[in-house]
Amino acid sequence: MTEIIRPSTVLPALRTPFHVITSDGIDLIGEVSSPLGQSKGAILTLHPLPIAGGMMDSHVYKKAANRLPAMAGITVVRFNTRGTTSEAGSSTGEFDNGGAEGIDVQAMIDYCFDILKLENLWIVGWSFGTDLALRHARDPRHKGLILLSPPLRTTTDVELTYWNSDPRPITALVPEHDDYLKPDEALRRFAIVPKLKIIPVDDAKHLWLGEPAVHRVLSEINTIVTGDTAALPLEF
């Protein structure tokens, strides 16, 4: 018997909390949500700005962890960057506006490959997390970047142009009514990385509030990671 997917829907998965110690001694906390069957791919999520409430439980990522393992066979790895707190607990250290957080990103990529042994791993950044991805997620083992609501707040043009020397794909989902970078401005700002694909999303806002926006984001992630071009079902 199928049920309508709702904001509170939690589908079956293997959910495992973890701690990762960074090279500078920061204790990062997080959770892996894995399919009960074979994984078709994985995402490492980089959350929105912690000083504005961003964390591993920010709603799109929480819903990704609650749905994608069962609906798409995707493993979802979420964590709190240094100095960030969620219901799961707090990572140690202090917020560094995207600087020292680069150490966190590398520690988590290492964890995904060296400990979890994940394959077909993609980096997903949202808002602040997109700057972390563009600035720091250069490890050659992952498959590419998926950017949600990129504000280009701290990423420099030099850091952007690095990606012209890297063959991996980058896709940016840009809300029509974004508070920081709307589609037309995103096209201009990202023009120095011609390969970067921008997907404008009608009626969406920076925080992707509402089930239609969440459904669109998770469907696009599924398409990029697994190659399945069909939208995720609205019932499961």
N, C-alpha and C positions, 0 to 999 in steps of 0.2 A: 504493500500500500504506500503510495507516494504522499508526501506532504509539501505544502508550499514553503519555499525558502523565506524565512523571516529574519529580521535583524538579530534575534536571539537564537537562531538555529545553530546547534552544535552537532556535527555529524561525526561518526566513528573515526578515530585515529589513534595512533600510539603517541601519547604526549609525555615527553621526558624533560624535566628541568635539568639545567646544567650550570656549572661555573667554569669560566675560562680565565686564566691569569695571563695578563699581557706581559710583554717584554719589560715594561717599567713597573710591574708589580700591582697593577690594577686588577681587581676582582670583578669580572663582568658576569652578570646573571642573565639567564635566558631560558628558552624552551624550544625543543624540537617537536614538531607535529608531523608524524610520518604516516603514510598510507599503511593500512593493514595488509595490503598486498604489495606487489612490485611498484617501486617508484619510477615514474617516467622522467623525472627531473626534479630540480630543487631551486628554491629561492632563498637568498639571504637578505633580510629586510633591514634597511637603515631608516630609522624613525624620524619624525618631524622634530622641530626645535624644542629641546627639553625645558628651556626657560619660559616657553609659552605653552607648556603642558604636553609636549610630545614625548612618547615613550613606546616601548614594545607593544603595549596594549592599545595604541591609537587605533581607532575603530576599523579602518580598512585592513590593517595587519591582523587584528584579532579575528575578523571575519575570514580573512584568508586562511588562517590557521584552523578555524572552525569548519571550513568548507572544502578547500582545495585538495587536501589529502584524499578525501572520499570521492569528491566529484571529478577530480582531474588526475589523481595519482601523483600529485606534486608534494614533495616534502617542503615544509615551511620552517625556516630557522629565524627566530626573533630574539633580540637581546636589547638590553639597556646600555647605551653608551655611558662612559664614565660620568658619575655624579647624577645619574638619572634613576628615578624611582617609579615603580609600577606596583600593581597588586602582588606580583611575584617576588618583589623585594627591590633592593637598591644595589646598583653597581657602585663600587668605591671610587674615590677620586673626585675631581672637580671639572665642571664644564669648561671647555677651552675654545669655544666658538669655531669648532671644526679643525683646529690645529692638532692637538694631541689625540683627538679622536681618530686620526689616521692610524695610530698604533692599535686602537680598538678594532678598526676595520681589518687590518692585516691579521690580527690575532684570531678574529672570527673566520676569516677565509682559511687560515691554516687549520683551524678546528674543523671546518666543514670538510676539508680534503684529507687531513692527516688522521683525524680521529673518527669522524663520521663516515669517511670514505664515500662521499657523495659524488655523483656523476651528473653531468649536464646542469651545472650550477650557474644561475643567473643572479646578478646583484640588482635588487630593487630598492631605489631610494625614493623617499617622499619628502618634499619640501627641503628642510635642512639636510635630510638624508640624501638628496640629489647632489648637493654640494660635496658631501662626504664621498659619494660614489665617483663623481667627476674628478675630484682632487686626489683620491687615495686608492681607489679600487683598480689598481693597475696589474695586479697579480695575473700572470699569463694563463692560469689554470681555469678561470671562470669563462663563461661563454659570451658575456656582454652585459650591458646595462639597460635597465628599464627605469625611466624617470617619471615620477608622478608629481605634477605641479612644481616644476623646477623654478625657483625664484632667481637663480644665479646671484645669490646674495654675497657669497665669498669666493666663488670660483673666478679666477682671473682668465683673461684671454690667452695667456701663455699656457695655463692648465687646460683650457679647452682645446687649443691647437695640438696638444699632445695626442689627442685622439685621432688626428689625421694620420699619424704614424702607426696607429694600432688598427688592425683590420677588423676587429670585432664590432658587431652592430650595437647601435644605441637607438632606443625608441623613447620618445618623450610624449606623455599624455598631458595635454595642456587644456585646462578647463576654459570654456568660453568666458566665464565671469570670474576668472582668477583675480585675487586681490593684488598680486605682485607681478605676474608676467602673463599677459593674455596672448592668444595665438599669433596675432600679427607681430607683436613685439618679440615673441619667441622666435619667429622666423628670422627677424632681423638680427637678434643677439646670437643665434646659433648658426648664422650664415657662414661663420669661419670654420664650421665643421660640416661640410656639405653632405656627408654620408648620414648625418643624424636625421632620423625620421621623426617628424612631428605629426602627432595625431590630435587635431582639435576635437574637443568633446563638447557638443552643444548642451546648453542648460546646466553644465556642471560648475561647481565652485571649488576653491582651493582645498577645502576640507572634504570634498567628495561626499557631502551629506545626502542621505536618501538612498533607498535601495536601487533605483535605476542607475545612479552613479557608481555605486559599489559593484553592481552586476557588470557594468561596462568595464571597470578596471580589472576585475578578476577574470573576465572573459578574455581581455586583451593579454593579460599575463599568461593565461592558459595557452592561447594561440602562439605566443612567442616561445614559451618553454617547450610545449609538446608538439606544436605544429597543427593542432586541431583548430580549424578555422570556424567551427560552429560555436555560437554563443553558449555559455553554460546554461543548463536547464533552470527553469524557475521553480521546478518541483523536483524532489528527489526521494 
